[in-house]
Structures are given as structure tokens and as C-alpha cells.
């Protein structure tokens, strides 16, 4: 029976017309791709773009300090360390983990 089924495969039609355009060959060829390098030797800059080409930024009147800030002698805010040794209490509330039996 395996021999008969392999011979009949040729006559099986595809679903939903997927083989309707079986002989189609892609066209293409209408788009040309140029492999020529462009020559930009004669190109000039925009009008006035290079008029001030040798300009260097001035400035120099603003001084930038590279000195580290000293925090010696700085004290904390008023009362910030009054209670520095405080430890949170809590722990007085007990949570029971016993199951309640209902009758």
C-alpha cells in the first residue's frame, strides 16, 4: 500500500490555490544600481561658513577653582545627636500562631 500512495502524490491539489502562481519568475532588473564614486573636489562651503575659521574662543575671565572644600569644624544640626544611642524597642506585641478550633 505504501507504493500506491507515493505514486498518487503527483495528483494531489494544493490548498487555497497556493500553487496558482507556480510558474511566476521575479522580474526585477528595472532598478539600476550605480557603482560610481562621486567627485566632491569642486564643492565649496556654504556662504560665510569659513569667514572666521581661525577664531579661538576667548573667555579667561572666569576662574575655576580646584581646591577641595574643608569640612573640619562643621557641627551637626541642633539636637541631631541628642539621642544617638537610641535603639528601637518594639517586640512587646506577641503574634500568636495557633489555629483556632471551631465546633
Secondary structure as UniProt FT lines:
FT   HELIX           2..7
FT   HELIX           8..11
FT   HELIX           15..17
FT   TURN            18..23
FT   TURN            41..42
FT   TURN            47..54
FT   TURN            72..73
FT   TURN            78..85
//
